[in-house]
Amino acid sequence: MSTNLSTGVALHDVERTAGKEEHGQHDDQAQTTTATRGFRSSSWHKFLRNKDAQANNIPFKENPKWYQNLIDVGVEENGIQPVPIEGRTSTQYNQLFTVFFTCLLSLLPVPTGMLATLEFGLSLRDASLVIIFFALITCLPPAFMGIGGMETGMRQFVQARYSFGLYLVIIPLLLNAATMIGFSLMSAIAGGQTLAALNPSHVSVNVGIVITCLVAFGVSLLGFNFVHFWQRWTWIPNLVALVIAVGCGGRYLHLQTQLAAPATPTQILNLGSLVAGYFLTFGGTVGDYSIYHNPNPNPFRTGPFSARARIFSYIYLGLFLPSVPLLILGAAIGGAVPQVPAWQAAYASTGIGGVMMEMLAPAAGFGEVVLVVLALSVIGNIAISMYSISLNLEMLVPGFVRVRCVRGLRFVFILVTMAVMIPLAVQAAKEWETTLVNFLSIIGYWASCFNAVLTLELVVFRRMDYTTFDHGIWNVGRKLPLGLAAIGASVLSWALVVPGMAQSWYVGPIAKRTGDIGFEAAFVVTGLLYLPSRWLEIKIRGGL
């Protein structure tokens, strides 16, 4: 106890001294390293206070005591400020796998997959093929965009400023924040329904939603290191619980609804649009989780062993591997629900939670424990959504970047998000299926525009040269692009998106013949329009 106290005091003394002198001097660095070695000896600080996550340090004397106490226990201080190359030292690239693998190894993909058979009327075989095909394609853009976080040290929407500009980027920024809130809503509803299924007469879905959100708030509060720590290990109980549920209730999964007609192109494209919306939206967040990773740990490694290749592979597999089996499992459950009266009644009462309760019925009391684990499996999804939302909100108020204490208080934004999310989730739970279908389909449209712009900006105009993302202008509006090319191309693409979209409240004239082709139209048309308009913007400005 006395040792930890003395090392903590030593750390404060060193940081106070370092704040008075030029940042980066060798003497201060040596003292800080010596003082912090003992401080990080405890397992808690080993996981939470990772030196890789130190960037844009603020002198100790400028931090209030209460704020410094938060930093000392591991709360991430850095917000949207770019991380310099010397701050990108982490070589734990597999974190990018576990953060998304755990996020999606949860209940959320299961009710999403159920829509394939319950809502779109596809057979299990056809639904499985559509899910696999569209997942293989739509996981590519987010995995590619995730490399930029490591190479530039910038959060995803800070990178977007180099296409959309400082001010116009607010438009896709708001859409991304709304998307993350939407994903959190869906996860909270799934978790709330599952908790409510334990005792519907005493625990309502609304109470379950509140409990789920509060636990997720605690995880996302602590920031980058703790989110990665949580995601690294919690996939294990999630996986065990899912396997037990399938093992107990799987004997009914072969009772699939028999369809008289084969799948139509409209059904296939409508489900494809939903799957695209599920994956493409990660393009707005992937870069947030790789900004502390070393872009060149071994300069002699190239090709499949390079840092870029590993980042791409880990993100791609982290998205694909948990989602596809669970989406297909959901499709199987959806096809069996009408054939199993107990499942049908439970689904009508408490949604996916009720079905899981019925599947675990043979396990009796142990099944209830498993059900709690399944309910809490959505926390990883909500936590990373809240984390990214807090960064988005910080970007909406550029003045916060210059306020020393406020810029580190992401938890204020997370708290605001939670306060908004809970009542929305309660309302959305009343029409669960319709809400889920509309949400996943619509978000795929804007995400396609966003992914097309950022991909072409990097590949065509910056020629894969990440050094063109100048840290010196990341928040200087007059030196960043105007953003007219990016916004113009995205908005004009909706001239074809709207006729090609198919929703419960609107079906366009093209979609009536083809099915939902909104996300395909958004990606292709935005790309075709962005190429000439961005070229013209560069010519007028005289540079990127």
N, C-alpha and C positions, 0 to 999 in steps of 0.2 A: 504493500500500500504506500509506504513512504517512498519507495523507489519510483513508482509511477508518478507520485506527486512532484518529486524533485525533477524528474525528466520533463514533466509538463511545464514546470516553472522555467526550466532551462530553455525549452522551445519558445516560450513567450519572450524571454530575454533576448534570444537570438533574433526573433522576428521583429522585435521593437528596434534593435540595433540596425537590422537590415533595412528597415523603413526609412532610416535617416540617411542612408548612403545610396549610391548609384546602384540600381537594380542590375544584378548579373555579375558583380565583382567577385573575384575568386575567393577572397577571405570570407565573405559572408556565406558563400555557397558551402565552404568547408565547415564553418561553424554550424550551419543549419543541418548539414548531413550528419554531423556528430551528435548534435542534440536530439535529432528526431529518431535516431536509430533505436534508442531505448524506448521512446514514446510509442513507436510502432511495434514493440515487442508483443503486446497483447493481441490475441486473435481478432478481437473486435476491430481494432484500428488497423490491423494488417489488411483486412478486407475493405474497410471503409475509407481509410486515408491512404490512397494510392498515389504515389508521387507522380504517376503518369497523368493524373487528372489536375495537376497544378498549372494554371495558365492565367496570365494577366493578374498576378498577385497584387493585393492592395496592402500598403504598409500597415503594420499592426496598429500604429498609433491612430489611424483613421477609422478603425472599426470599434463600435461600442462593445462593451464587455459582453452583453447578452448575445450579440451577433457573433463575436469571436468564439463564444462557447459553442454555438451551433456548428461553426467551422471545425472546431476541435474534435467534435464527436463524429465528424465524417460527412456532414451535410455539404453537398457540392456548392461551391461558391460561384464558379464560372457559369455564365448564362449563354448569351448569343455571341460573345466576343470570339473572333477567330483564335485558334490555338497555334502559336508559332511552331516551327519545325522542331525546336529543342524541347517543346512540351509534348510532342507526339512520340512517345517512347515505348508504349505498350506493344508487346508482341503476342499477346493472347488473342489471336485472331478468332479462335473458336468461340469467343464470347459472342461474336456476330451470329453464330449458329444457335447457341443456347438461348439468346435473348428473343429470337423469333420462334424457335422451336417450342419453347415453353409457353410463349404467348399464344400459340395456335394449338398446342396440345391441351385443349380444354373443351368445355361443352359447346362453345360458340359454333364450330364447324358442323356440329351434329344437327341442330335445328335448321341451319342453312342448307345442309344436304337434304333434309326432309322435304324441302320445298320442291325438289326435282321430281319426286313421285306424288306428293300430296297436292301441290299447287299446279305444276306444269304437266302432270299426267304422263310422265315418261316411265318406261319399264326400268327395272334396276340395271339391266345390261346397258341400255341406251344411256341412262343417266351416268353410269360409271365411265363410259367411253367419252362422253361430252366433258365431264369433269376433268379427266386425265388430259385430254387434248388441249383444252383451254388453259388449264393450269400450267402445262409445259411451256406454253407461249407467253402467258401473262406474268409469269414469275421472272422473265428475262429483264424487262426494263428496271424494276426496283433493284435487282441484284447488280446490274450495271451501274446504276446511279449511286449505290452505296459506296463505290470505290472513291467517289469524290470527297466524302467526309474525311477519309484517311489522307488523301493527297493534298487537300486544301486546308484541312483543319477547321472547316466551316460547317456550321449546321446546314441542313438541307435548304432551308428557305433563305439563308444568307447567300448560298450559292445561287439561288434563284434570282437574287437581285442583279446578277451579272447578265441576266436576260430580260427580266421584267422591270428593272429599275428599282430605285429606292421606294418610290411611292406607289406605282402601279402594282407592285408585288403584293400589296395589301389585298387585292382582289382574290388571287388564288390562296393567299394566306388565310383569309376568312373562310374560304371553302374548305381548306384543309383542317382548320380548327373545328368547323362544323362536322366534318367527316370523322375526326377522332372522337368528338363527343358522341356521334352516332354509333360508332363501334363500341364505345363504352356503354352506351344505352343498351345495345343488344346483349353485351356480355352481362351487364348488371341484371337485365331481365331474366336471362338464362339462369344466372346464379340465384336470383330471388325466387324464381319458380321452383328451383330444386330444393332450396331451404324450406319453402312453404309446403312442399310435398311431404316433409317429415311429419307435420301435424297441421293440416289445413285449417282445423277449427281454432287453433291458437296462434299460428304464425301465418300471416297473410303474405301474399307476393310482395306487397309494398314494404313490409318490414324486412323481408329477405333482401330486397333491393338496397335498402338503407344499410344493412349490415355489410353486404358485399362492397359497397362503395366506401364505407369507412375504413375497412381493412386495406383496400387498394390505395386509399389516400395516404396511409402510413407508409406504405412501400415506396410510392412515388415521391414522397416528401424528401427522402434522404438523398436522392439524386443518382448520378451516373453509376458510381461504384456499387451502391447497394442494389440498384435495379439489376445490374449484371450479376451480382452475387445471388440475389433472389432467383433470377431466371436460370442460373447455372444448376441449381439443385432441385427446384420444385417440380420439374418435369417428371421426376421419379415417382412421387406419390400419385401424380396425375395419371401417368401411364398405368400404374398398378390398378388404380381405381377403374379406369376404362376397361382394362382387360377383365377384371372381375365382373363388371356389369355385363359385358358381352358373354362371358362364360356362364353367367347365371340365366340370362334371358335370351341367349342366342338361339335356343331351340325353336323359337317362333319366327325367326327371321326368314325362313324359307317360305313362309305363308304370304307370298307376294300377290298383290292385286293383279289379276289377269286382264290384259288390255286387248281389245278387239282389233285395233289398227296399229300399224307400226308408227314410229316417231315421224313427225312432220318437220320440214325445215324450220317452220315457225317455232315449234317447241324447242328444237335444238339451239337456235340462235337466242331465244329468250333465256334459256338456262346459261348459255355461253356468256351472255351479257352480265348475268348475275355473278358468275364465277370471275369474270374480268374485274367487276367492281370490287370483289373480295380481295384480289391480289394487287391490282394496279395502284390502289391508293397508298400502298406502302412506299411508293416512290416519293411521297411527301415527307417521310420520316426516317428512312434508312440511314441517311447521312448523319443524323443526330447521334448515332451510337458508334461511329467509327472515328470520331475526331481526335481521339487520343492515341490512335494506333500508328505504329511506325511505318511510314511508306517505303522504307528501304532498309530493312534489318540486315540484309546480306546483299551487297551490290553485285555479287557474283552469281546470284540466283536469278534466273530468268524463266520465261515460259510458264509451264504448269506449276512451278514452285515459287513464283514471284508473289509478293504481297498482294498485288492486284488480283491475281488469279485465286488466291486463297480467300480474299474478301468476297469476291464474286461467288465462289463456290459455296462458302459458308452461308451467305445470305440466301442464295437460291435454294439450297437444300433445307435451310431453316424454315423457309416458307412452304416448300413443296411437300417435304416428307410427313409432317404432322397433318397437314390440311387435307390432302387427297384421300388417305384412308378414312379419316373421320367424316369427310363429306360423303364418301361412298357408304360408310356406316349409317349416316343420317338418311341417305336415300333408301337403304334397306329397311330401316326402322319406319320411314314414311310409307313405304309400300306395304308394310305389315300391319300398321295401325288400324286400317279399316277391317282387317281380317281377324284381329284379336280384340274382342269386346272390352276386356279389362284395360288394355292399352288405349283404346279409343275413348273410354270414359275418363281415364286419367289425363289424357292429352287435352280433352275439353275442359277439365277442371284446373289443372296447374301446368299445362304445356309440357315442355320437354322434361321438367322435373318430375311430373307425374308419371311419365313413361319410364324414366329411369328408376323410379321407386318401384314400379311394377316389375321391371326387369330384375331388380335386386331382391324381390320378395322372398325367393327361396333361401336367401342368406339371413333372413330374420333380423335380429338386433345388429349383427355385424354389417348387414346391408345398409343400415341407417348411418353407421360410421362412414362407410364408403360413399354414401350419398352426400355427406357433409364435405368430404374431400372433393367430390365432383363439383359441388357448388362453389367451393373456394378455388377451383382450378381456373376460373375466369379472372382471378385477381391479377395474374401476370399480364393479361391483355389490357385490362383497365389501367394498370400502373404505367405501362409504357405509353399508353394513349394520353394519360394525364401529364406525363413528363413532357411529351412533345407539345401538348396544348399549352403548357406553361411557357415554353420557349416561343411559340407563336404569339402569345399574348404580349410577351416582352418586346417582340419586334413591332407590335402595333403601336407601342409608345416609345419612340426612339429616345426621348428624354431620360427614360429609366437607365439607359446605358451609362449616362454621365452621373447618375446618383449612386454613390458608392455602396450604400447599405441596401438600397432598394433593389439593385440589380441582382443581388444574390438571393433575394427572397422569392424564389419560385413558388414556395408553398402558399404565398398569398394568391397567386394565380390559380394554383391547384385547388385551393379552397373555394375560390369563386366558381371554378369549373364544376366542382362537386355540388355546390349549392344550386347551380343551374341544372345539372344532369339528373339529380334525384327526382325532382317533380316531372321532368320530361320523360324519364324512364317509367315512372308510375303511370303516366298517361298513355305512353306507347304500348305498354303491356296489355292494354285493353283490346287492342287490335294487332296482335303480335304478328301474324302471318303477313297481313297487308303491309304493315310498317316495315318488316324485314325485306320483303320483295322490292318495294319502292325505294328504300334506302340504298340497298346494294346495287340496284340497277342504275340509279341516277348518279351516284358518286363515281361510277365508272366513266361517265361522259367527261366530266371536268378533269379527272385524273389522266385520261388519255391525252387531252390537250396539253396538260402540264408536262407529262412524260415526253411527249413528242418535242416540245420546245427545248427542254433541258438536254435531251439526247442529241438533237441536231446542233444545238449551240456548242456542245463539247466536241462532237465528232467532226462537224463540217467547218465551223468558224474558228474554233480554238484548236483544232487538229490534235485532240487528245493531249494538249499541253496544259497541265494544271497550274503551271507557274503564271499563266495569264490571269489567274484569279488573284489580283493584287490585293494584299492585306491592307495596304495603305488607303484604299478607297472603298472599303466594304460598307461604310456608312456615310459616304460623301455623294450626295445626290447628283451634283453637277458633273462628276467624273464617271458615274455609272451610266449604262445605257438608258435611254429614255423609256424603253419598255413598250413603245407603241407597236413595234413589230410583233412582239410576243402576245400582247393583249389583243391586238387587231386580228392576228391569225386565229387565236383561240375563239374570239367572239364570232368571227365570220364563219367559222366551221359549223356553228350551230344552225346555219341555213340548211345544212344537210342532216345535222343531228336530229333536229326536231321532227322532220318528216319520217326519220328512220327509227324513232324511239317507240317503244311499246310499254306502257304502264297501265295500271288498273284504272287510272283516271284519264288517260289519253293514249290513243294509238294513232301514229302518223300514217299518212297515205302509203308511204313506201313500206312501213312495217306491217301493214295489213296484208301485203303480198309476200314479204320476205321474212318477217319476224324482226326482232330488235337488232338493228345493226348500228345503233347509236355510238358505241364505243369504237367500233372499227372506223366509222365515218369521222369521228372526232380526231382520232390519231392520224389518219391519212390526210385529211383535208387541212388540219392544222400544220402538218409537216410541209405540205405542198405550198401553202401560203406563207409560211415562215421563212422559207429559203430566199425568195426574192425580196420580201419586205425587210428582213434583217440585213441582207446585202446592201439594200438602199440606205438603211439606217447607218450602217458602218461607213458608207461612202459620204454621207452628209456630215457625220460627226468627225470623220477622218481617223477613225480607230475603233477598236472594240469597246 
